[in-house]
């Protein structure tokens, strides 16, 4: 009978051969999930022999990951800023960079009763993270995809945030007659060429419409920036996560539209990714 450690090493090697960069970590998560224990508990039972029933539970999980199905979808959940969110194929999986984005927003958002719109909410990650961190905030989470809307509603309900996070269908800010303090979004920003070279985990499981934008990746960001001028209170803010090649052009457009305090902040890899601007009001 093979031990936990032996199976772990074999799985890691199998994943590495399949081209998975995080082979070791993913092997640990898969084994922990298949064995019904926490990842750290694996290290306390390396010498434990695995039964045939346990191996039979693990084999299909290992096969799915080796075929480049995202780990998060296999596990069914992802941790996002301390919130456990349900994920599924066809809805954009929240990334660590977006956690950084939320942190930058919260650094600038005071502890008051802010009204917020989260555009392209997907799983509801950004909207929920803001509501969880700001007890007086009211957040409207908008998406055009029915699958994403259903998933976002489920996540919001599971964290008892339904009173302060409202999920609704919409095409960005089109037809919306409200005034808010913050408009935040992780909009599509990839170019077609970037999509073509993306990893299988992205191309085969994330929705293309949530990632690829026209106008060299800036089409949706421009629409949001323009539409936001009708929905922001004077002194309100727009914040977006962008691709690395976009800051200069979007800063220029923001200035022309009447925004002030326009800046693009770096992520942990020192890439300008997080766009912020203040609406001066007209």
C-alpha positions as CSV (number, residue, x, y, z in Angstrom):
1,X,0.0,0.0,0.0
2,X,1.3,3.5,-0.9
3,X,1.6,6.1,1.8
4,X,0.3,9.7,1.7
5,X,3.8,11.0,1.0
6,X,4.4,8.5,-1.9
7,X,1.1,9.5,-3.5
8,X,1.8,13.1,-3.0
9,X,5.2,12.9,-4.7
10,X,3.8,10.9,-7.6
11,X,1.0,13.5,-8.0
12,X,3.4,16.4,-7.9
13,X,5.5,14.8,-10.6
14,X,2.4,14.0,-12.7
15,X,1.3,17.7,-12.5
16,X,4.7,19.0,-13.3
17,X,4.8,16.9,-16.4
18,X,1.4,18.3,-17.4
19,X,2.9,21.8,-17.3
20,X,1.4,22.9,-14.0
21,X,3.7,25.5,-12.4
22,X,2.2,25.1,-8.9
23,X,2.5,21.3,-9.1
24,X,3.5,20.8,-5.4
25,X,0.9,23.1,-3.9
26,X,-1.8,21.8,-6.2
27,X,-1.0,18.2,-5.3
28,X,-1.3,19.0,-1.6
29,X,-4.7,20.7,-2.1
30,X,-6.0,17.8,-4.2
31,X,-4.9,15.1,-1.8
32,X,-6.3,17.1,1.2
33,X,-9.6,17.6,-0.6
34,X,-9.9,14.0,-1.7
35,X,-9.0,12.7,1.8
36,X,-11.4,15.1,3.5
37,X,-8.7,16.8,5.6
38,X,-7.1,20.2,5.8
39,X,-4.0,20.7,3.7
40,X,-1.7,21.2,6.7
41,X,-3.0,17.9,8.2
42,X,-1.3,16.1,5.3
43,X,2.1,16.8,6.9
44,X,1.1,15.0,10.0
45,X,0.2,11.7,8.2
46,X,2.9,11.3,5.6
47,X,3.4,7.6,6.6
48,X,-0.2,6.7,6.6
49,X,-1.1,4.0,4.0
50,X,-3.9,4.8,1.7
51,X,-6.7,2.4,1.1
52,X,-8.0,1.4,-2.3
53,X,-11.2,3.4,-1.6
54,X,-9.1,6.5,-0.8
55,X,-7.1,6.1,-4.0
56,X,-10.2,5.7,-6.0
57,X,-11.5,9.0,-4.7
58,X,-8.2,10.7,-5.6
59,X,-7.7,9.4,-9.1
60,X,-10.4,11.3,-10.9
61,X,-9.5,14.5,-9.0
62,X,-5.8,14.1,-10.1
63,X,-6.9,13.4,-13.7
64,X,-9.0,16.6,-13.8
65,X,-6.2,18.8,-12.6
66,X,-3.7,17.2,-15.0
67,X,-6.1,18.0,-17.8
68,X,-5.7,21.7,-16.7
69,X,-9.1,22.1,-15.0
70,X,-8.5,24.9,-12.5
71,X,-7.9,23.8,-9.0
72,X,-10.5,26.3,-7.7
73,X,-13.2,24.6,-9.8
74,X,-12.2,21.2,-8.6
75,X,-12.4,22.3,-5.0
76,X,-15.5,24.2,-5.7
77,X,-14.5,27.3,-3.7
78,X,-11.8,30.0,-3.5
79,X,-10.7,32.1,-0.6
80,X,-11.0,35.8,-1.4
81,X,-9.9,38.4,1.2
82,X,-11.0,35.9,3.9
83,X,-14.3,35.1,2.3
84,X,-15.0,31.6,1.0
85,X,-16.7,31.9,-2.3
86,X,-18.3,29.3,-4.5
87,X,-16.9,29.1,-8.0
88,X,-17.9,27.3,-11.1
89,X,-16.9,26.9,-14.8
90,X,-18.1,29.8,-16.9
91,X,-17.7,32.5,-14.3
92,X,-14.4,34.3,-13.8
93,X,-12.4,32.9,-11.0
94,X,-11.2,35.7,-8.6
95,X,-7.4,36.2,-8.8
96,X,-4.9,37.3,-6.1
97,X,-4.3,40.5,-8.1
98,X,-8.0,41.4,-7.5
99,X,-7.5,40.9,-3.8
100,X,-4.8,43.5,-4.1
101,X,-7.2,45.8,-5.9
102,X,-9.8,45.5,-3.1
103,X,-7.1,46.3,-0.6
104,X,-6.2,49.5,-2.5
105,X,-9.9,50.5,-2.6
106,X,-10.3,50.0,1.1
107,X,-7.3,52.1,1.8
108,X,-9.1,55.0,0.2
109,X,-12.7,54.2,1.3
110,X,-13.6,55.8,4.7
111,X,-15.6,54.1,7.4
112,X,-18.9,55.7,6.5
113,X,-22.1,54.8,4.7
114,X,-20.7,54.8,1.2
115,X,-22.8,53.8,-1.8
116,X,-20.9,51.5,-4.2
117,X,-21.5,49.9,-7.6
118,X,-19.5,46.9,-8.6
119,X,-19.6,46.4,-12.3
120,X,-19.1,42.9,-13.8
121,X,-19.4,41.4,-10.4
122,X,-18.9,37.7,-11.5
123,X,-18.9,35.6,-8.3
124,X,-19.7,38.8,-6.3
125,X,-16.1,38.9,-4.9
126,X,-15.4,42.6,-4.9
127,X,-18.8,43.6,-3.8
128,X,-18.8,41.2,-0.9
129,X,-15.3,42.0,0.2
130,X,-16.2,45.7,0.4
131,X,-19.4,45.1,2.2
132,X,-17.7,42.7,4.7
133,X,-15.0,45.3,5.4
134,X,-17.3,48.4,5.5
135,X,-20.3,47.7,7.7
136,X,-22.2,50.8,6.6
137,X,-21.6,50.4,2.8
138,X,-24.4,49.6,0.4
139,X,-23.3,47.8,-2.7
140,X,-25.1,47.2,-6.0
141,X,-23.4,44.3,-7.8
142,X,-24.1,44.3,-11.6
143,X,-23.5,41.7,-14.3
144,X,-24.9,40.9,-17.6
145,X,-24.4,37.1,-17.4
146,X,-27.2,35.0,-15.9
147,X,-24.9,32.3,-14.6
148,X,-22.7,34.9,-12.9
149,X,-25.8,36.6,-11.4
150,X,-27.1,33.3,-10.0
151,X,-23.7,32.5,-8.5
152,X,-23.2,35.9,-7.0
153,X,-26.6,35.8,-5.3
154,X,-25.8,32.4,-3.8
155,X,-22.5,33.7,-2.5
156,X,-24.0,36.9,-1.1
157,X,-26.7,34.9,0.7
158,X,-24.3,32.4,2.1
159,X,-22.4,35.2,3.9
160,X,-25.6,36.9,5.1
161,X,-24.9,40.1,3.1
162,X,-28.2,40.2,1.2
163,X,-29.3,43.3,3.1
164,X,-26.4,45.4,1.9
165,X,-25.3,43.7,-1.4
166,X,-28.0,43.8,-4.1
167,X,-27.3,41.8,-7.2
168,X,-29.0,42.8,-10.5
169,X,-28.7,42.3,-14.2
170,X,-27.3,45.2,-16.3
171,X,-24.9,46.2,-19.1
172,X,-22.4,48.3,-17.2
173,X,-24.1,51.5,-16.1
174,X,-26.5,51.7,-19.0
175,X,-29.9,53.0,-18.1
176,X,-29.0,53.4,-14.4
177,X,-30.4,56.5,-12.7
178,X,-28.6,56.6,-9.4
179,X,-25.8,58.6,-7.7
180,X,-23.1,56.8,-5.8
181,X,-19.8,57.4,-4.1
182,X,-17.8,54.6,-5.7
183,X,-17.9,52.7,-9.0
184,X,-15.5,49.8,-9.0
185,X,-14.8,47.1,-11.6
186,X,-12.5,44.4,-12.8
187,X,-13.6,44.7,-16.4
188,X,-12.4,42.7,-19.4
189,X,-9.0,44.1,-20.5
190,X,-7.1,41.4,-22.4
191,X,-6.3,41.8,-26.1
192,X,-7.2,39.0,-28.5
193,X,-3.5,38.1,-28.9
194,X,-3.2,37.8,-25.1
195,X,-6.3,35.5,-25.0
196,X,-4.8,33.3,-27.7
197,X,-1.7,32.7,-25.7
198,X,-3.5,32.2,-22.3
199,X,-3.1,29.0,-20.2
200,X,-5.7,26.3,-20.7
201,X,-7.1,27.0,-17.2
202,X,-8.1,30.5,-18.5
203,X,-9.0,29.7,-22.1
204,X,-11.1,26.6,-21.4
205,X,-12.8,27.6,-18.2
206,X,-13.0,31.4,-17.8
207,X,-15.6,33.1,-20.0
208,X,-13.9,35.0,-22.8
209,X,-16.4,37.9,-22.5
210,X,-15.2,38.5,-18.9
211,X,-11.6,38.8,-20.1
212,X,-11.3,40.1,-23.6
213,X,-12.2,43.7,-24.6
214,X,-12.2,45.6,-27.9
215,X,-9.9,48.6,-28.6
216,X,-6.8,46.7,-27.7
217,X,-8.3,45.7,-24.3
218,X,-9.5,49.2,-23.4
219,X,-13.0,49.2,-24.8
220,X,-15.0,48.3,-21.7
221,X,-12.8,50.5,-19.4
222,X,-13.5,53.5,-21.6
223,X,-17.3,52.9,-21.5
224,X,-17.2,52.6,-17.7
225,X,-15.2,55.8,-17.3
226,X,-17.6,57.7,-19.6
227,X,-20.8,56.3,-18.1
228,X,-19.6,56.8,-14.5
229,X,-19.7,60.6,-15.0
230,X,-23.5,60.4,-14.9
231,X,-23.7,58.1,-11.8
232,X,-21.0,59.5,-9.4
233,X,-21.6,62.1,-6.8
234,X,-19.3,65.1,-6.9
235,X,-16.1,63.9,-5.3
236,X,-17.0,60.3,-6.0
237,X,-14.4,57.8,-7.2
238,X,-14.0,55.3,-10.0
239,X,-11.6,52.4,-9.6
240,X,-10.7,49.7,-12.1
241,X,-8.2,46.9,-12.4
242,X,-6.5,47.1,-15.8
243,X,-3.9,45.5,-18.0
244,X,-0.3,46.6,-17.9
245,X,-0.4,48.5,-21.2
246,X,-3.5,50.7,-20.4
247,X,-2.7,53.4,-17.8
248,X,-1.4,56.2,-20.0
249,X,-4.4,56.2,-22.5
250,X,-7.0,55.9,-19.8
251,X,-5.4,58.7,-17.7
252,X,-5.6,60.9,-20.8
253,X,-9.3,60.1,-21.3
254,X,-10.1,60.7,-17.7
255,X,-8.5,64.2,-17.8
256,X,-10.6,65.1,-20.9
257,X,-13.8,63.9,-19.2
258,X,-13.3,66.0,-16.1
259,X,-11.8,63.6,-13.6
260,X,-9.1,64.8,-11.1
261,X,-6.6,63.0,-8.9
262,X,-6.0,60.4,-11.6
263,X,-3.5,57.8,-10.7
264,X,-2.5,54.2,-11.5
265,X,-1.0,52.2,-8.7
266,X,1.4,49.3,-8.9
267,X,0.7,45.7,-7.9
268,X,3.1,43.6,-5.9
269,X,5.0,42.8,-9.1
270,X,5.5,46.6,-9.7
271,X,3.2,46.7,-12.7
272,X,0.7,49.6,-13.0
273,X,-2.6,47.8,-12.7
274,X,-5.0,49.7,-10.5
275,X,-6.6,52.9,-11.9
276,X,-8.2,55.5,-9.6
277,X,-9.9,58.8,-10.5
278,X,-12.1,61.3,-8.7
279,X,-15.1,62.9,-10.3
280,X,-15.0,66.7,-9.9
281,X,-18.6,67.1,-11.0
282,X,-20.0,69.3,-13.7
